[in-house]
Amino acid sequence: MNDIRAIDRIFHGIASAGPLLFFAVASVEGIVRVGYDPIEQPISALALGPRGWIQGLNFALLAGSLCLF
């Protein structure tokens, strides 16, 4: 029984950290990306270009973390 509670706590911790990590990565990528304006462009625009894989991975990790709820 305690093992299940420990696993639940780990999963909820990961699920809680996922959106924060997503926001942090998207913010840093938006600051570093030349020509990106967060007012005019959506976050998904960061998935375009040669470093688009970073935002693609960011989306995938967010989805995975939310599935743990």
N, C-alpha and C positions, 0 to 999 in steps of 0.2 A: 504494500500500500504506500509506503513512504517513497519507494522508487518511482511510482507513478506521479506523485506530487512533485518530486524533484524534476522529473522530465517536463511536467506541465510548467513549472517555474522557468525552466530553461527555454522552453518554446515561447512562453509569453514574454520573456526578456528579449529574445531575438525578434519577436513580432513587434515589440515596442521600440526597439532600436532601429528597425528597418526604415520607417519613414524619416527619422532624424538623420540617418546616414544618407538616405536618398536626397534630402534637402541640402545636406552639406556638400555632397559630390556635385549636385546640379549647380549649387552656388559657386563653388570653386571653378567648375568648368565654364560657367557663364562669365566669370570675371576674367579667366584666362583667354577665352575665345575672342579673337579680334572680330569686331563687327556685330557681335551678338548684343541685342538690346532686349532685356527681359520685359520691357513695357510693350514693345511691338511684336515680339516673337514668342511663341510658346516654348516650353521646356523641351518638347519633342524635337524642336529645330536643332538642338544640340546633338541629335543622333545622326545628323548629316555631316559629310566631310570625312577627312582622313582619321580624325579622332572620334568619330561617331560611335565606335565600338564601346567607348567608355560609358556613354549615356545608354546605349543598348544594354550593356551589362548592368548598369544602374537600375534600369526598368525591370530586368529579370530578377535581380536580387530583391527589389521591392515587392514584386509579385510573390516570390518565394517566401519572404518574411510574413506577408499578409496571409498566406495560406496556413501558417502555423497558428493563427488565432483559432 
